[in-house]
Amino acid sequence: MAKTLGLVVLSLALAARADAPADPPAEAIVGTLPFLAAQETNRIFVNLAPDGEKEFRLILDTGAEGSLLTPRYARELGVNVRSARDRAYERETRLGRNLQFWVDTSSSESASRTGWEYGLLGGNFYGEYVLDLDFKQRRVRLIDASRWQVPQSVAAPDEAVLPLRVMGNRPFAKIGLEGKEVDILLDTGDPAVLSLSGASARRAGFDKPPLGKVDVAGVLGRIESYAVEANELTVGPFKFAPAPIVFSPKGAYNMGGSSDSALGYDLLCHFHVRIDYPHKRLWLKREDDEPLAWLGQPWAAVRRAGLFASVTSQGIHVDGVLPDTPAARMGIRPGDEIEFHGEAQAKALEETLATIERGDRITVVRDGGENLPPEQIQLGGKQE
């Protein structure tokens, strides 16, 4: 009888552990990194420098197997770059362990091949932990997986646990695209909702006409891409409709694994996310009922204005323009830079979309062409 009772108690304890995802205890949390303020849209920047030292600012990129810096950015962070180095660089961090990283000097010892200078914090640093991404609290926590793990199942309707594949420190899961299964990389370094390759689209029977071409740049260069709209996208039990997608018919240089497709920031930010690398489980808690966005802006507003754009340190960069929309009729072109006009950066793109939809005047800076300086152009409004 005692033996039977003991088994019952053990079974109840295991069931409770599987069904109740309690927060990790304080002793299991290795470190907490707040999200830093960022000029780039939909990026998680963290500072790894020990207290009192110069900021060591990197993009947390779950799509990156290792940690990588461009040469110019590395020098800005105080790294002595050597082109023929055959071992990883190493830097002390505030989390009590050193970061090993590489500097990409394959094409240049002075600058990035794409013109985008960056530092990526990849899975070599956090791939042995449970990575806790709290977009609402704007913080990242690294949890000791030997002291706490994502449960095998949950009961709450706003939570779900999904299986993961982990390959090369990168987490892969399956989602639904209009009822068909798609294998994707969970990629906090991708600012979009979903970056879908032509190969994945064909396997899922997904064939939607492109709304317009968009300018997409990866770490390896420009990627031929188009904006498309899916009727429905599901992640576990959670449904989003409609879903704006970046479609790359030729793929993205295998940046999303064998499927070349990735689930990015604009979808993940609707959840509290825990990626349990050692136990290969993904925990999601839905934090809002908001529809999906395009680089942080409501998809409906983007479609009405007809402008695909992203915020940079220079202004608002035009990535694409939909035909027969206010942006197209105003004469805005891909590659234009739209000035902030003094408004708060957090609201800059939102206010610009509203300005374009109204047809009010805006100023763009346009590339003058070969050997010609950029020129300022007034568009929209009442032209004198």
LOLO-505229 format. One line per 2 residues: for each residue x, y, z of C-alpha. Coordinates in steps of 0.05 Angstrom, whole numbers, always signed. Example, Ala and Ser with C-alpha at 12.3 -4.5 7.8 and 13.67 -1.06 7.14 Angstrom:
BEGIN
+246 -90 +156 ~ +273 -21 +143
***
This chain:
BEGIN
+0 +0 +0 ~ +56 +48 +19
+91 +32 -46 ~ +28 +44 -86
+16 +110 -50 ~ +87 +132 -65
+78 +118 -139 ~ +14 +158 -140
+48 +217 -106 ~ +106 +213 -155
+59 +210 -214 ~ +21 +271 -189
+86 +309 -179 ~ +110 +293 -249
+42 +313 -278 ~ +44 +379 -241
+114 +391 -267 ~ +92 +377 -338
+28 +419 -335 ~ +50 +479 -293
+107 +520 -323 ~ +127 +557 -260
+178 +612 -269 ~ +250 +589 -259
+278 +598 -189 ~ +326 +655 -177
+385 +607 -167 ~ +374 +579 -238
+381 +647 -272 ~ +452 +657 -296
+443 +729 -318 ~ +394 +781 -342
+407 +829 -400 ~ +359 +887 -414
+341 +905 -485 ~ +380 +967 -504
+349 +1026 -541 ~ +360 +1016 -615
+358 +1058 -678 ~ +348 +996 -721
+278 +968 -727 ~ +261 +902 -693
+330 +885 -664 ~ +348 +860 -595
+411 +895 -573 ~ +446 +875 -509
+508 +898 -473 ~ +556 +843 -451
+610 +888 -421 ~ +625 +881 -346
+600 +939 -304 ~ +643 +1001 -311
+673 +980 -378 ~ +661 +1006 -448
+595 +981 -476 ~ +601 +916 -516
+536 +922 -556 ~ +513 +862 -597
+450 +839 -633 ~ +421 +777 -600
+412 +731 -660 ~ +383 +662 -649
+392 +650 -724 ~ +468 +654 -717
+508 +592 -700 ~ +566 +632 -674
+582 +703 -654 ~ +609 +748 -709
+632 +821 -716 ~ +647 +861 -778
+718 +890 -779 ~ +698 +963 -771
+649 +948 -715 ~ +700 +905 -680
+749 +962 -679 ~ +695 +1009 -652
+688 +960 -594 ~ +763 +961 -581
+782 +895 -615 ~ +851 +891 -646
+833 +858 -713 ~ +882 +812 -748
+865 +785 -817 ~ +902 +719 -812
+876 +698 -744 ~ +861 +623 -740
+827 +622 -672 ~ +768 +658 -641
+775 +724 -605 ~ +755 +724 -532
+724 +777 -488 ~ +702 +777 -415
+628 +789 -403 ~ +582 +812 -347
+554 +741 -342 ~ +617 +711 -313
+638 +673 -375 ~ +679 +695 -435
+649 +706 -504 ~ +685 +674 -562
+673 +709 -629 ~ +701 +716 -699
+714 +778 -741 ~ +693 +771 -814
+754 +792 -854 ~ +738 +746 -912
+723 +803 -961 ~ +753 +863 -927
+796 +880 -867 ~ +765 +948 -859
+689 +944 -870 ~ +630 +899 -882
+617 +873 -952 ~ +545 +898 -948
+558 +966 -917 ~ +521 +945 -854
+567 +944 -793 ~ +544 +898 -738
+560 +849 -683 ~ +520 +785 -674
+513 +747 -609 ~ +502 +675 -632
+483 +607 -604 ~ +554 +589 -585
+544 +634 -524 ~ +473 +615 -501
+460 +548 -535 ~ +471 +508 -471
+417 +547 -433 ~ +343 +560 -432
+340 +627 -468 ~ +283 +670 -439
+260 +727 -485 ~ +211 +773 -450
+190 +825 -501 ~ +140 +857 -454
+192 +868 -399 ~ +246 +880 -452
+297 +833 -422 ~ +335 +769 -438
+350 +717 -385 ~ +398 +658 -389
+373 +600 -347 ~ +415 +541 -324
+382 +481 -359 ~ +408 +434 -306
+367 +471 -253 ~ +304 +487 -292
+274 +466 -358 ~ +214 +480 -401
+159 +431 -383 ~ +136 +378 -431
+65 +405 -434 ~ +22 +462 -407
-52 +471 -393 ~ -63 +546 -396
-99 +568 -461 ~ -50 +625 -473
+11 +578 -469 ~ +40 +523 -511
+101 +478 -513 ~ +127 +456 -581
+184 +409 -600 ~ +249 +437 -627
+305 +412 -670 ~ +372 +443 -652
+426 +442 -706 ~ +490 +481 -701
+465 +520 -640 ~ +404 +542 -681
+331 +525 -661 ~ +282 +499 -713
+207 +487 -706 ~ +146 +474 -749
+91 +524 -763 ~ +28 +523 -805
+21 +565 -868 ~ -51 +564 -893
-58 +494 -866 ~ +8 +466 -892
+68 +450 -849 ~ +132 +491 -858
+199 +478 -824 ~ +229 +544 -800
+287 +574 -761 ~ +270 +615 -699
+310 +677 -716 ~ +310 +739 -671
+359 +770 -720 ~ +305 +771 -775
+261 +833 -766 ~ +202 +806 -807
+143 +761 -789 ~ +165 +704 -834
+219 +701 -887 ~ +197 +646 -935
+241 +614 -988 ~ +216 +591 -1056
+233 +519 -1037 ~ +191 +522 -974
+133 +555 -1011 ~ +133 +500 -1063
+134 +445 -1011 ~ +75 +477 -976
+37 +491 -1040 ~ +37 +565 -1023
+29 +607 -1085 ~ +6 +678 -1074
+18 +736 -1122 ~ +70 +786 -1098
+44 +853 -1074 ~ +109 +888 -1090
+184 +882 -1090 ~ +221 +898 -1025
+295 +912 -1012 ~ +322 +860 -964
+395 +856 -942 ~ +425 +798 -905
+494 +790 -876 ~ +517 +762 -943
+486 +814 -988 ~ +421 +835 -1023
+366 +783 -1029 ~ +313 +783 -1084
+249 +790 -1044 ~ +175 +808 -1049
+119 +823 -1000 ~ +62 +773 -1001
+2 +763 -956 ~ -19 +696 -927
-91 +685 -904 ~ -68 +650 -841
-5 +632 -803 ~ -6 +586 -742
+46 +572 -689 ~ +22 +515 -647
-49 +533 -626 ~ -40 +607 -641
-68 +636 -705 ~ -53 +701 -741
-93 +727 -799 ~ -73 +758 -845
+2 +749 -844 ~ +52 +793 -883
+110 +752 -909 ~ +177 +767 -941
+181 +718 -999 ~ +250 +703 -1029
+241 +658 -1090 ~ +315 +640 -1093
+324 +635 -1018 ~ +369 +673 -972
+437 +638 -979 ~ +416 +582 -932
+413 +631 -874 ~ +350 +595 -849
+378 +524 -851 ~ +358 +473 -903
+289 +505 -910 ~ +319 +574 -918
+259 +602 -880 ~ +256 +638 -814
+206 +663 -763 ~ +227 +732 -740
+219 +788 -691 ~ +152 +814 -716
+119 +749 -696 ~ +160 +728 -636
+147 +795 -602 ~ +75 +775 -591
+99 +721 -542 ~ +139 +710 -480
+189 +659 -509 ~ +232 +607 -476
+279 +566 -520 ~ +304 +505 -483
+364 +485 -524 ~ +387 +423 -484
+317 +393 -477 ~ +295 +415 -547
+230 +448 -526 ~ +198 +516 -542
+151 +550 -492 ~ +106 +606 -517
+58 +650 -478 ~ +14 +696 -519
+21 +767 -491 ~ -29 +805 -534
-85 +800 -585 ~ -53 +849 -633
-51 +833 -708 ~ +16 +822 -743
+57 +881 -766 ~ +108 +900 -818
+172 +922 -783 ~ +131 +944 -723
+78 +982 -761 ~ +6 +956 -769
+1 +917 -833 ~ -64 +951 -852
-31 +1020 -847 ~ +28 +997 -889
-18 +972 -943 ~ -60 +1035 -943
+1 +1080 -951 ~ +36 +1032 -998
+104 +1042 -965 ~ +152 +988 -941
+204 +1022 -899 ~ +252 +1014 -840
+281 +1063 -790 ~ +356 +1075 -792
+403 +1125 -759 ~ +399 +1168 -823
+323 +1169 -828 ~ +269 +1125 -856
+296 +1081 -912 ~ +246 +1062 -966
+250 +988 -980 ~ +193 +984 -1030
+131 +1019 -1056 ~ +65 +986 -1075
+36 +1007 -1142 ~ -27 +1049 -1145
-22 +1073 -1073 ~ -11 +1141 -1041
+64 +1128 -1036 ~ +69 +1111 -1110
+26 +1170 -1132 ~ +69 +1216 -1090
+130 +1194 -1128 ~ +168 +1159 -1072
+220 +1109 -1097 ~ +256 +1050 -1066
+322 +1074 -1038 ~ +296 +1142 -1018
+310 +1167 -947 ~ +253 +1203 -914
+273 +1255 -862 ~ +245 +1250 -791
+223 +1324 -791 ~ +239 +1328 -717
+187 +1279 -691 ~ +205 +1226 -639
+241 +1168 -671 ~ +194 +1117 -639
+136 +1149 -676 ~ +173 +1170 -739
+150 +1114 -784 ~ +79 +1114 -758
+72 +1189 -770 ~ +105 +1183 -838
+55 +1130 -861 ~ -2 +1175 -838
+29 +1235 -875 ~ +35 +1195 -939
-36 +1169 -934 ~ -61 +1241 -927
-18 +1264 -985 ~ +17 +1318 -944
+85 +1343 -964 ~ +148 +1305 -944
+222 +1313 -959 ~ +262 +1255 -987
+337 +1249 -998 ~ +349 +1213 -1064
+413 +1184 -1092 ~ +435 +1230 -1148
+467 +1174 -1188 ~ +539 +1160 -1208
+587 +1216 -1188 ~ +528 +1260 -1166
+512 +1280 -1094 ~ +446 +1262 -1062
+390 +1313 -1072 ~ +332 +1335 -1029
+264 +1330 -1062 ~ +197 +1356 -1039
+139 +1309 -1053 ~ +64 +1312 -1040
+22 +1369 -1013 ~ +7 +1432 -1051
+65 +1444 -1098 ~ +81 +1517 -1110
***
